[in-house]
Amino acid sequence: MTAPDLAWQAEALCAQTGADFFFPEPGSSVREAKRICGLCPIRPACLEYALDHDERFGVWGGLSEKERLALRRTAR
């Protein structure tokens, strides 16, 4: 088993802004995280990583936990 290539994370805008936006307290807004993701050129790789690794918390690739779950369900 090989470790995933995470080099893309260094280029991600979230790496330059901090995790607070991307892992908000329950019930908090994810609007700012989604705005940053919308500007990020790495967004597709981030979303692919989150879906491949079943990330259950935070905003990844511009989608919240609930949005990724819904995407997984429709992909079946």
C-alpha positions in Angstrom: 0.0 0.0 0.0 1.4 3.4 -1.0 0.8 6.7 0.6 -1.4 9.1 -1.5 0.4 12.0 -3.3 -0.5 15.0 -1.3 1.8 17.5 -3.1 -1.3 19.3 -4.4 -2.1 20.4 -0.8 0.8 22.9 -0.8 -0.8 24.7 -3.8 -4.2 24.8 -2.2 -5.6 28.2 -1.0 -6.8 26.6 2.2 -3.2 25.9 3.1 -2.6 29.6 3.0 -5.6 30.7 5.0 -5.9 28.3 7.9 -8.2 25.5 8.9 -10.8 27.5 10.8 -12.8 28.3 7.7 -12.8 24.7 6.5 -13.6 23.0 9.8 -16.1 25.3 11.4 -18.0 24.6 14.6 -21.2 22.6 14.1 -24.0 25.0 12.9 -21.5 27.6 11.7 -21.4 29.0 8.2 -19.2 27.4 5.5 -19.8 30.3 3.1 -16.3 31.7 3.5 -14.7 28.3 2.9 -16.7 27.7 -0.2 -15.8 31.2 -1.5 -12.1 30.4 -1.0 -12.6 27.0 -2.7 -14.3 28.6 -5.6 -11.1 30.6 -6.3 -8.7 27.6 -5.8 -7.2 26.0 -8.9 -6.6 22.7 -6.8 -10.3 22.3 -6.1 -10.9 19.2 -8.3 -8.0 17.3 -6.8 -9.1 18.3 -3.3 -12.7 17.0 -3.9 -11.4 13.8 -5.5 -9.2 13.2 -2.5 -12.1 13.8 -0.1 -14.4 11.4 -1.9 -11.7 8.7 -2.3 -10.8 8.9 1.4 -14.3 9.3 2.7 -13.5 12.6 4.5 -16.4 13.1 6.8 -15.6 16.5 8.3 -15.0 20.0 6.9 -15.2 21.6 3.5 -13.2 19.8 0.8 -13.2 20.7 -2.8 -15.9 23.3 -2.2 -18.4 20.9 -0.7 -19.6 20.4 2.8 -20.0 17.0 4.6 -23.7 16.8 3.6 -23.0 17.8 0.0 -20.3 15.1 -0.4 -22.6 12.5 1.2 -25.3 13.4 -1.3 -22.8 13.3 -4.2 -21.7 9.8 -3.1 -25.3 8.6 -2.9 -26.2 9.8 -6.4 -23.0 8.3 -7.8 -24.1 4.8 -6.7 
